[in-house]
Amino acid sequence: MALRSWLARTAIAAVTSAGAVGCAPAAEPDEDASAEDAVTTGGPADPSATAAARVVFANLRAFDFRSPDAFDRRVLLGQQEPDVSSRASYGSGPLRSDVEALGGRLPAVVSYELSNVTRGSTQPFDRAAFAAGRGAMRELVIDKHRQGILTSFVWHLRCPKARVTDPDRFAPADCPADMRMEELLERKADGSRGVHFEEWRAMLDELAELLWSLKDERGELIPVLLRPFHEHTGGWFWWGRDNAPEVYARVWREMVTYLRDGRGLHSALWVYCPAAPTERSLRGLEAYYPGDAYVDVVAFDRYDRGDGSFARGYAADLDLVGTFARRHGKVAAVAEIGRDLAHLPTDPTWFTRAMLAPLEGRSFAYVGLWRNAPWEKFVPEPTDGAVADDFRRMLSDPRVLSSGRHDLYRPLHAR
């Protein structure tokens, strides 16, 4: 549905009423951090955020299991690619979500892969392939907006490859030696331009074209969550922990600044997302942080590997990220979570006991399950017995919001 302008104005008044205050800079700032580290209390990091983006941000901040108001003591359920990927098919077109098959509704937050919008578009530095997938992605996002479902984008940035049919690579050992984050910078520490700056800027231009195309029936830009350079505290991506924290933070700031100021885009909410931060030390969360003026959501990814460590690590991550987000005035979220049902022994109460119950008493806007695909399975299928029954119990819990309950582009609270 279209966002009514008077509702948008109401939300803007609500989220800006506290006035402007200074925000904390990045933990390890450089000369580019500057005076832009100033945000409006209660609102998005972007001082020029669109009315619709402000509404979405205010709605996300409202969900809080610590709230005295039962209306707010809820969490949004999310999933990666629920309506384009299943155990039988991946990326070949729209299909019925397994979440929908179990509970009758899509997740409230749907995530899509920017570098993998179709089977052939697996390479972000392949501009032609990325552009070819924009039309399909645009239709998916507009369809979700009509249903009041939020869209999030994650971006797995593969190493450059000669042909689009070549295998994808993103592990440091598989990438060219020059594939490091400093090579995305317009100006490196020695004053030279990064080797991959031009192709990186071209991809940001492609992303800008996609974001500019995401408009509702009134011609207003649709807000989206953007989660690039995720799981940087791990060593499995080329943008991971082998890069200097100050370089990571600077690339992030340049990216956000270019899209906001260079391309005039103010409809994105930016998601900063380490992997299992309590296992990778506090430094991984603090040191790489780009600064409050460049982040809206602080999230984390955590998977149950079946070794018995999940419960302890998940609770610790919730505490760490929740505290960090509150201190910086950001939304907290669990961006990726799951237990691979295709390869691990069945845990018949995992969704209600292991995933949902630890959120009690904490302030997290959404929790996002990973996808089902021919090679992995993170959501039960209807015939999966006890674990499917447990998933249905989770979906029926009044504290868990799937789609259809609210239009998340309209203010949840009238003030």
Secondary structure, 3 states (H helix, E strand, C coil): CCCCHHHHHHHHHHHHCCCEEECCCCCCCCCCCHHHCEEECCCCCCCCCCHHHHHHHHHHHHCCCCCCCCCCCCEEEEEECCCCECCCCECCCCCCCHHHHHHCCCECEEEEEHHHCCCCCCCCCCHHHHHHCHHHHHHHHHHHHHCCCEEEEEECCCCCCCCCCCCCCCCHHHCCCCCCHHHHCCCCCCCCCCCCHHHHHHHHHHHHHHHHHCECCCCCECCEEEEECCCCCCCCCCCCCCCCHHHHHHHHHHHHHHHHHHCCCCCEEEEECCECCCCCCHHHHHCCCCCHHHCCEEEEEEEECCCCCHHHHHHHHHHHHHHHHHHHCCEEEEEEEEECCCCCCCCCCHHHHHHHHHHCCCCCCEEEECCCECCECCCCCCCCCHHHHHHHHHHHCCCEEECCCCCCCCCCCCC
